[in-house]
Amino acid sequence: MTAVDRAVSRREIADALLKAMERRHEVLDVIVDADDRASAVQAIAKLLGTSASGCEAVIGMSFDQLTKDSRERIRVEVEDLNNELTFTLGERPASSGETLLLRPFAGDPDRDIFALRTTDVGASGDGSGGPAGGLDDEIHSALVRVDDEDAAWFVAIDGADKVGMVFGDLARGEVNVRIWISPEYRKKGYGTAALRRARSEMAAVFPGVPLVVRAPGAHSG
């Protein structure tokens, strides 16, 4: 996890705690009405509009965190993190991940971004490191592996723009995750944002399987 990842994650958690303190009566009500922990977390997310990690932090709060002193410490932390991220995001504005989304690779409709990636990398899309084959064969093979739940391919998008791809390949009990960002979108933080999004997407496709991120080297950003 990069410094930006850590700062963004911590800000999400601290911000969720502050929101929960401000709406503590409502938060307590939805927790009391929930059937179990999972439904309580979902209810908190709906109430506060915060991330999953933030909801987990809220439901795990201890009573001493509700004191005025604790609230002030968290408020100061949020302010410090905002200042830190304002500088960082000024240089790499996409790294927060707020505008980047991952959607499943659609085959022929995404031939353009995969072709660009293959020309740039010069290797097959299966992560083997072997030379690239024909695009049609590569795409067909990928879709078969996705259907067999041996792979997960995503296109990274920012609005209408395709900015890169994320690849996950199941091998020897772990998922190898690779991230590629299109040359024109590098050095803007999209690699960091794609990695953050990829963790949850891959965990949903391959529940309980360890994720191993392969360093994308010069092809990230």
C-alpha positions as CSV (number, residue, x, y, z in Angstrom):
1,M,0.0,0.0,0.0
2,T,1.4,3.4,-1.0
3,A,1.5,6.5,1.2
4,V,-1.4,7.9,-0.7
5,D,-3.4,4.7,-0.2
6,R,-2.7,4.8,3.6
7,A,-3.6,8.5,3.8
8,V,-6.8,8.1,1.8
9,S,-7.9,5.0,3.7
10,R,-7.2,6.6,7.1
11,R,-9.1,9.8,6.1
12,E,-12.1,7.6,5.1
13,I,-12.1,5.9,8.5
14,A,-11.5,9.1,10.5
15,D,-14.3,10.9,8.5
16,A,-16.7,8.0,9.1
17,L,-16.0,8.1,12.8
18,L,-16.7,11.9,12.9
19,K,-20.0,11.4,11.0
20,A,-20.9,8.6,13.4
21,M,-20.3,10.8,16.4
22,E,-22.3,13.6,15.0
23,R,-25.2,11.2,14.3
24,R,-24.6,8.8,17.2
25,H,-28.3,8.4,18.1
26,E,-29.2,7.4,14.5
27,V,-26.2,5.1,14.3
28,L,-27.1,3.4,17.5
29,D,-30.7,2.9,16.3
30,V,-29.7,1.2,13.1
31,I,-27.3,-1.1,14.9
32,V,-29.9,-2.1,17.5
33,D,-32.4,-2.8,14.7
34,A,-29.9,-4.9,12.7
35,D,-30.2,-8.7,12.7
36,D,-26.4,-9.2,12.7
37,R,-23.1,-7.5,12.2
38,A,-23.2,-7.7,8.4
39,S,-26.6,-6.0,8.2
40,A,-25.5,-3.4,10.7
41,V,-22.5,-2.5,8.6
42,Q,-24.8,-2.2,5.5
43,A,-27.2,0.0,7.5
44,I,-24.4,2.2,8.7
45,A,-23.1,2.6,5.1
46,K,-26.5,3.6,3.9
47,L,-27.0,6.1,6.8
48,L,-23.6,7.7,6.6
49,G,-22.7,7.2,2.9
50,T,-19.2,6.0,3.9
51,S,-16.8,3.2,2.8
52,A,-16.8,-0.3,4.0
53,S,-13.7,0.2,6.0
54,G,-15.2,3.3,7.6
55,C,-18.4,1.3,8.5
56,E,-16.2,-1.4,10.1
57,A,-14.4,1.2,12.2
58,V,-17.7,2.7,13.3
59,I,-19.2,-0.6,14.5
60,G,-16.0,-1.4,16.3
61,M,-15.9,1.9,18.2
62,S,-15.4,1.9,21.9
63,F,-17.2,4.2,24.3
64,D,-14.1,6.2,25.1
65,Q,-14.0,7.3,21.5
66,L,-17.2,9.3,22.1
67,T,-15.6,11.8,24.4
68,K,-15.0,15.4,23.4
69,D,-11.3,14.9,23.7
70,S,-11.4,11.9,21.3
71,R,-13.6,13.7,18.8
72,E,-11.2,16.6,18.7
73,R,-8.2,14.4,18.1
74,I,-10.0,12.7,15.2
75,R,-11.1,16.1,13.8
76,V,-7.5,17.3,13.9
77,E,-6.3,14.1,12.2
78,V,-8.9,14.6,9.4
79,E,-7.7,18.1,8.9
80,D,-4.0,17.0,8.8
81,L,-4.8,14.2,6.3
82,N,-6.8,16.6,4.1
83,N,-3.8,19.0,4.0
84,E,-1.4,16.1,3.2
85,L,-3.7,14.8,0.4
86,T,-4.3,18.3,-1.0
87,F,-0.6,18.5,-1.8
88,T,-0.3,14.9,-3.0
89,L,-3.4,15.0,-5.1
90,G,-2.4,18.3,-6.7
91,E,0.5,16.4,-8.3
92,R,-1.4,13.1,-8.9
93,P,-5.1,14.0,-8.9
94,A,-6.4,10.6,-9.9
95,S,-4.8,8.7,-7.0
96,S,-7.7,9.2,-4.6
97,G,-9.7,6.9,-6.8
98,E,-12.8,9.1,-6.5
99,T,-13.4,9.3,-10.3
100,L,-11.9,6.0,-11.4
101,L,-14.1,2.8,-11.8
102,L,-13.4,-0.7,-12.9
103,R,-15.9,-2.6,-15.1
104,P,-15.6,-6.1,-16.5
105,F,-13.7,-6.5,-19.8
106,A,-16.4,-6.7,-22.5
107,G,-14.5,-8.5,-25.3
108,D,-14.7,-6.9,-28.8
109,P,-16.1,-3.5,-27.4
110,D,-12.8,-3.2,-25.4
111,R,-10.6,-4.5,-28.2
112,D,-9.2,-0.9,-28.6
113,I,-7.8,-0.6,-25.1
114,F,-6.5,-4.2,-25.1
115,A,-4.8,-3.6,-28.4
116,L,-3.1,-0.5,-27.0
117,R,-2.0,-2.4,-24.0
118,T,-0.6,-5.3,-26.1
119,T,1.3,-3.0,-28.4
120,D,2.7,-1.2,-25.3
121,V,3.7,-4.3,-23.3
122,G,4.4,-6.7,-26.1
123,A,3.3,-9.8,-24.1
124,S,0.3,-12.0,-23.9
125,G,-2.6,-11.0,-21.6
126,D,-2.6,-14.2,-19.6
127,G,0.4,-13.1,-17.4
128,S,2.6,-15.9,-18.5
129,G,5.2,-13.5,-19.9
130,G,5.0,-15.1,-23.3
131,P,4.8,-13.2,-26.6
132,A,1.4,-11.8,-27.6
133,G,-0.8,-13.8,-29.9
134,G,-3.4,-12.5,-32.3
135,L,-5.9,-10.2,-30.6
136,D,-8.9,-12.3,-31.5
137,D,-7.3,-15.4,-30.0
138,E,-6.1,-13.5,-26.9
139,I,-9.6,-12.1,-26.3
140,H,-11.3,-15.4,-26.8
141,S,-8.9,-17.1,-24.5
142,A,-9.4,-14.4,-21.8
143,L,-13.2,-14.7,-22.0
144,V,-13.0,-18.5,-21.6
145,R,-10.8,-18.1,-18.6
146,V,-13.2,-15.6,-17.1
147,D,-16.1,-17.9,-17.7
148,D,-14.2,-20.7,-16.0
149,E,-13.5,-18.4,-13.0
150,D,-9.7,-18.7,-13.6
151,A,-9.3,-15.0,-14.5
152,A,-10.9,-11.6,-14.1
153,W,-10.2,-8.7,-16.5
154,F,-11.3,-5.2,-15.9
155,V,-11.2,-1.9,-17.8
156,A,-10.3,1.1,-15.8
157,I,-12.5,4.0,-16.7
158,D,-12.6,7.7,-15.7
159,G,-15.9,9.1,-17.1
160,A,-16.0,8.1,-20.8
161,D,-12.3,7.5,-21.0
162,K,-10.6,4.1,-20.9
163,V,-7.4,4.8,-18.9
164,G,-6.1,1.2,-18.4
165,M,-6.7,-2.4,-17.6
166,V,-6.5,-4.6,-14.5
167,F,-5.8,-8.3,-14.9
168,G,-6.3,-11.1,-12.3
169,D,-5.2,-14.6,-13.0
170,L,-5.7,-17.6,-10.6
171,A,-2.6,-19.7,-10.3
172,R,-1.3,-22.1,-7.6
173,G,-3.9,-20.9,-5.0
174,E,-3.3,-17.2,-5.4
175,V,-4.5,-14.4,-7.7
176,N,-1.8,-12.6,-9.6
177,V,-2.9,-9.0,-10.1
178,R,-1.4,-6.9,-12.9
179,I,-2.2,-3.2,-13.6
180,W,-1.6,-1.4,-16.9
181,I,-2.2,2.3,-17.4
182,S,-2.3,3.8,-20.9
183,P,0.7,6.0,-21.6
184,E,-1.2,9.2,-21.9
185,Y,-2.7,8.7,-18.5
186,R,0.4,7.8,-16.6
187,K,2.0,9.8,-13.7
188,K,-1.5,11.1,-12.7
189,G,-2.2,8.5,-10.0
190,Y,-4.4,6.2,-12.0
191,G,-2.2,3.2,-11.1
192,T,-2.7,3.8,-7.4
193,A,-6.4,4.3,-7.9
194,A,-6.7,1.2,-10.0
195,L,-4.9,-0.9,-7.3
196,R,-7.2,0.4,-4.6
197,R,-10.3,-0.6,-6.7
198,A,-8.8,-3.9,-7.7
199,R,-8.5,-5.2,-4.2
200,S,-12.3,-5.2,-3.6
201,E,-13.1,-6.3,-7.2
202,M,-10.7,-9.3,-7.0
203,A,-11.8,-10.2,-3.5
204,A,-15.4,-10.4,-4.8
205,V,-14.5,-12.6,-7.8
206,F,-12.0,-14.8,-5.8
207,P,-13.3,-14.8,-2.2
208,G,-10.7,-15.9,0.3
209,V,-7.9,-16.3,-2.2
210,P,-4.7,-14.4,-1.5
211,L,-3.9,-11.5,-3.9
212,V,-0.4,-11.0,-5.1
213,V,0.2,-7.7,-6.9
214,R,2.9,-8.0,-9.6
215,A,4.9,-4.9,-9.9
216,P,3.9,-3.3,-13.2
217,G,7.1,-1.3,-13.5
218,A,7.2,1.4,-16.2
219,H,3.7,0.5,-17.3
220,S,1.9,2.0,-14.3
221,G,1.1,5.5,-13.3
